[in-house]
Amino acid sequence: MLTFRHSQDYRAFLQACREALLPPERLVPLPLVQAVSLALPALQPPPPPTDGVMAEEDRRITMKASGLPKTMPEKGLPWGVQQIRAPLAWNRTTGHRIKIGVIDTGVDHNHPDLKASLGRGINLIDRGQLPHDDNGHGTHIAGTIAAANQPGGMIGVAPRSVVYPVKAFDQNGSAYVSDIILGIEWCVRSGMNIINMSFGMKSRSKSLHNAVISATNAGVVIIASSGNDGRRRSVDYPARYPQTISVGATNRLRRIAAFSNRGPYIDIYAPGDRIHSAWLKGKYHEMSGTSMATSHVSGAVALLLAHQPELDPGEIKSILKRSMVPLRGAKEGRTPGELDVLKMMKAAEA
């Protein structure tokens, strides 16, 4: 990827590429961050950075979560939705009309629990297709956020919010950073209130950070998973960027899940161990990961924004951090706590 400091240089480069008749699959403009993703021959190294132009590899990101298929759905309220006390806020807010961009593997558009909860979204892998899920991860995330079929299936944290699936990840759960940036740009342009990023990578990307900054400055709340390596003082990117809300995972005992990254970069914890949610072909699946914890926080922020739409990303992060409940076995004051929707709503009103 080439990122240009000056807009005139970015426009001039694009024009030169068009005049050279460069095939569109070789060059992808990323206007949100004044960058391009450029396919180079395999043996050709990326150009060195120059004044006003930064070059970095367009890396692949791979999702990691573990789980086993469940033949029978867990009817009604999944334990995580109950643990964060979301149902106690539904007499005041259900997330009505809050738009959540889920940058993931797409979604099962025919799932009975999600039919009423989905916007059209976009497929960045195949622009001519709807963002259909061929992996399952994105459907699982969407279910925890906004499933709305309590009589026959499950219900999510914010059942009247709207999930817009942004398919940037393929059936193997793999995506390029440039596709993530395009997904963020689409979310900003399409008026999303929240972006759920249940993925991470170990290395920093300046272009991705610029996209996160631009989206936050546009008023979009970005919620990201911390990673599943059990690390004590480090989290994945983009959760490590200060503009995001970084989420770690807890279990039913309100303890940090063994797999969850933890430490000073975590903003809040939420249920992420053996989480039951929607799956492909109208089914259900149990999965564990900070991805699952992140979707609980996205749903909670949707509840908050539907009730108080004037809140900006910084205020929302502050409210979450003020209203956490202490974890079991953690040193109070030094370790972030677990999401509590009822306390969050009271803190916002105060």
Buried (B, 14 or more C-beta within 10 A) or exposed (E): BBBBEEEEBBBEBBEEBEEEEBEEEEBBBBBBBBBBBBEEEEEEEEEEEEEEBBBBEBBEBEBBBEBEEBEEBBBBBBBBBEBBBBBEBBEEBBBBEBBBBBBBBBBBBEBBBBEEBBBEBBBBBEEEEBBBBBBBBBBBBBBBBBBBBBEEBBBBBBBBBBBBBBBBBBEEBBBBBBBBBBBBBBBBEBEBBBBBBBBBBBEEBEBBBBBBBBBBEBEBBBBBBBBBBEBEEBBBBBBBBEBBBBBBBBBEEBBBBEBBBBBEBBBBBBBBBBBBBBBBEBBBBBBBBBBBBBBBBBBBBBBBBBBBEEBEBEBBBBBBBEBBBBBEEBEEEEBBBBBBBBBBBBBBEE
